[in-house]
Amino acid sequence: MEFEKLVRGEPGQYVASSGAIKELPARLVIFKQPVIVTGQKSYAAFVKHGGNQPNWPVLFYDQTASHEDMNRLAEKAKSLGADVLIGVGGGKVMDTTKGIADRLGIEAVFVPTLVSTCACSTPLLVAYHPDHTFKSIDYCQRSGFMTVVDYDLLLDSPREFFISGISDTLAKWYELEAIHRGKNRADLPALVQLALATAKVSLDILLQDTETAVADFDQNKLSPAFQRIVDTTFAIAANVGCQTSDYVSGAHALHNGLTLLHETHSIAHGLKVSYGILVQLCLTGDRDEVRKLLPFYQKNGYIYSWKQLGVTEDKAAAMQKVAEFATSSKESYINIDQNIQTQDVVKAMLTLESLVEEVYG
């Protein structure tokens, strides 16, 4: 069996509560030398909400989530005698931590400081080149030891990333459904059926709770809706990828193509994915679903048109470049249909532009 086709589990423990990170020292007492991997802003948030933590060594990543930086930090962590890594930050910190842990063969604990992706609970990582363009998806040798979710810390995180996490999670249903559309659900492997059911639960919670959760977030209010969105983003959505390896398709393929455009590097992962969802739906002929989602997108700040990406180069040339990458043999559009061509994706992007014009003028 191919290594990437294996079914993997989520972290051994999922701890979620107010003030959860204050319990870290007690939870990690079995380890001799924890080492933190983080970014400057993430570590500041961790210190602010963590109280009196032990004087664990801290390694700062270079913001690329590249193999080069993983190798650099692995050498440093090894020299410190690390037997567990504590990733503190957003998706790129989580993935960098996984890469280091894999290289050293040690455990990893994840403390998300952003509600931006499910990276704190998945046994895979997205690697980039040092110039921030997409490189590969790497599958880890083991799942995380523990994910520690502190609701108070997350209420204090940037709004953009909370919105981004919701749209990245939204993609789980649309991408997986497209892969298995037209198949008899009862004939699918049991774990794929579970993944589809889990993705549908994610979709239902997001459409039900997003508006309330965002309003509560804006008021710094710890509410049941906010907690459900956080746990859906981190735990439920991650479970989709644990049950089946073929769960990404058009939305993430387009995201990866968009990383070729330097103007998109400052746009959060999930916001680029939100645009990819609509392009994928246009390609699969689901225009009514696009029309249904557009008000949700506009109300919550998602990307639904090309101009929102801020790309300055020629539109036709840029679309062609993105579509070529998204439909390459190594990308995930082929999970929907191996015969999808570059021009099919370009046409879908132009169809989306027409639909947006039709709805909003």
Long-range contacts (C-beta under 8 A, 24 or more apart in sequence): 3-139, 4-137, 4-139, 4-245, 5-245, 6-139, 6-245, 7-191, 7-242, 7-243, 7-244, 7-245, 8-123, 8-124, 8-139, 8-140, 8-143, 8-242, 9-123, 9-143, 9-242, 10-121, 10-122, 10-123, 10-143, 10-144, 10-147, 10-235, 10-238, 10-239, 10-242, 11-110, 11-120, 11-121, 11-143, 11-144, 11-145, 11-146, 11-147, 12-143, 12-144, 12-145, 12-146, 13-145, 13-146, 13-147, 14-121, 14-146, 14-147, 14-149, 14-234, 14-235, 15-146, 15-147, 15-148, 15-149, 16-148, 16-149, 16-151, 16-227, 16-230, 16-231, 16-234, 16-235, 17-149, 17-150, 17-151, 18-150, 18-151, 18-152, 18-222, 19-49, 19-150, 19-152, 20-148, 20-149, 20-150, 20-151, 21-46, 21-49, 21-50, 21-111, 21-148, 21-150, 21-153, 22-50, 22-51, 23-148, 24-50, 24-53, 24-86, 24-109, 24-111, 24-148, 25-53, 25-54, 27-146, 27-148, 28-84, 28-86, 28-109, 31-83, 31-84, 31-107, 32-81, 32-83, 33-57, 33-80, 33-81, 33-82, 33-83, 33-84, 34-82, 34-83, 34-84, 34-85, 34-86, 34-109, 35-59, 35-77, 35-80, 35-82, 35-84, 35-85, 35-86, 36-85, 36-86, 36-87, 36-88, 37-61, 37-73, 37-77, 37-85, 37-86, 37-87, 37-88, 37-89, 37-93, 37-96, 37-97, 37-100, 38-87, 38-88, 38-89, 38-93, 39-63, 39-89, 39-90, 39-93, 41-113, 42-88, 42-89, 42-90, 42-93, 42-113, 42-114, 43-88, 43-89, 45-113, 45-153, 45-156, 45-157, 46-88, 46-111, 46-113, 46-153, 48-153, 48-156, 49-150, 49-152, 49-153, 49-156, 56-86, 57-82, 61-89, 61-92, 61-93, 61-96, 63-92, 64-92, 64-128, 64-129, 64-130, 64-132, 65-91, 65-92, 65-93, 65-95, 65-96, 65-99, 65-125, 65-126, 65-127, 65-128, 66-127, 66-128, 66-129, 66-130, 66-135, 67-99, 67-127, 67-135, 68-130, 69-96, 69-130, 70-96, 70-99, 70-100, 70-103, 70-127, 71-103, 73-100, 74-99, 74-100, 74-103, 74-104, 77-104, 78-104, 82-106, 83-107, 84-108, 84-109, 84-145, 85-109, 86-110, 86-111, 87-111, 87-120, 88-113, 89-113, 89-114, 90-114, 90-116, 90-117, 90-119, 90-161, 91-116, 91-117, 91-119, 91-126, 91-269, 92-119, 92-128, 94-119, 94-120, 94-125, 95-119, 95-125, 95-126, 95-127, 96-125, 98-123, 98-124, 98-125, 98-140, 98-144, 99-125, 99-127, 99-138, 101-140, 101-142, 102-138, 102-140, 102-141, 102-142, 105-141, 107-142, 107-144, 107-145, 108-144, 108-145, 109-144, 109-145, 109-146, 109-147, 109-148, 110-144, 110-146, 110-147, 110-148, 111-147, 111-148, 111-150, 112-147, 112-149, 112-154, 112-234, 113-153, 113-154, 113-157, 114-154, 114-157, 114-158, 114-161, 114-162, 114-165, 115-154, 115-157, 115-161, 115-162, 115-165, 115-166, 115-229, 115-230, 115-233, 115-234, 116-161, 116-162, 116-164, 116-165, 116-168, 116-268, 116-269, 116-270, 117-164, 117-165, 117-168, 117-233, 117-269, 117-270, 118-168, 118-169, 118-233, 118-234, 118-235, 118-237, 118-238, 118-241, 120-144, 120-147, 120-149, 120-234, 120-238, 121-147, 121-234, 121-235, 121-238, 121-239, 122-238, 122-241, 122-242, 123-242, 124-241, 128-259, 132-259, 132-265, 133-259, 133-260, 134-255, 134-256, 134-259, 139-245, 143-242, 147-234, 147-235, 149-230, 149-231, 149-234, 151-222, 151-226, 151-227, 151-230, 152-222, 154-230, 155-217, 155-220, 155-221, 155-222, 155-226, 156-220, 159-214, 159-217, 159-218, 160-268, 160-271, 160-301, 161-268, 161-270, 162-214, 162-217, 163-214, 163-268, 163-270, 163-271, 163-300, 163-301, 163-302, 164-268, 164-269, 164-270, 164-271, 164-274, 165-233, 165-270, 166-206, 166-210, 166-229, 166-233, 166-270, 166-300, 167-270, 167-271, 167-273, 167-274, 167-277, 167-302, 168-233, 168-237, 168-269, 168-270, 168-273, 168-274, 169-202, 169-206, 169-232, 169-233, 169-237, 169-270, 170-202, 170-203, 170-206, 170-274, 170-277, 171-248, 171-251, 171-252, 171-273, 171-274, 171-276, 171-277, 172-199, 172-202, 172-203, 172-237, 172-240, 172-241, 172-247, 173-199, 173-200, 173-202, 173-203, 174-251, 174-277, 174-280, 174-281, 175-247, 175-248, 175-249, 175-250, 175-251, 175-252, 175-277, 175-280, 175-332, 175-335, 176-240, 176-244, 176-247, 176-249, 178-249, 178-250, 178-280, 178-284, 178-336, 179-246, 179-247, 179-249, 179-335, 179-336, 181-284, 189-244, 191-243, 191-244, 192-243, 192-244, 194-243, 195-239, 195-240, 195-241, 195-243, 195-244, 195-247, 198-236, 198-239, 198-240, 198-243, 199-237, 199-240, 199-247, 201-232, 201-236, 202-232, 202-236, 202-237, 202-240, 205-229, 205-232, 205-236, 206-232, 207-296, 210-296, 210-300, 211-299, 211-300, 214-300, 246-335, 248-332, 248-335, 249-280, 249-332, 249-333, 249-335, 249-336, 250-276, 250-277, 250-279, 250-280, 250-283, 250-284, 250-326, 250-332, 250-333, 250-336, 250-345, 251-276, 251-277, 251-279, 251-280, 252-276, 252-332, 253-325, 253-326, 253-327, 253-331, 253-332, 253-333, 254-279, 254-280, 254-322, 254-326, 254-333, 254-345, 256-325, 256-326, 256-331, 257-321, 257-322, 257-323, 257-324, 257-325, 257-326, 257-331, 258-309, 258-322, 260-321, 260-322, 260-325, 261-309, 261-311, 261-313, 261-318, 261-321, 261-322, 263-309, 263-310, 263-311, 263-312, 264-309, 264-310, 264-311, 267-303, 267-309, 267-310, 271-302, 271-303, 272-303, 272-309, 274-302, 274-303, 274-304, 275-302, 275-303, 275-304, 275-308, 275-309, 278-304, 278-352, 279-345, 279-348, 279-349, 279-352, 280-336, 280-348, 282-348, 282-349, 282-351, 282-352, 282-355, 283-336, 283-340, 283-344, 283-345, 283-347, 283-348, 284-336, 287-351, 287-355, 290-352, 290-355, 291-355, 291-359, 294-355, 294-356, 294-359, 294-360, 298-360, 304-352, 304-356, 305-352, 305-353, 305-356, 306-349, 306-352, 306-353, 319-346, 319-349, 319-350, 320-346, 322-349, 323-349
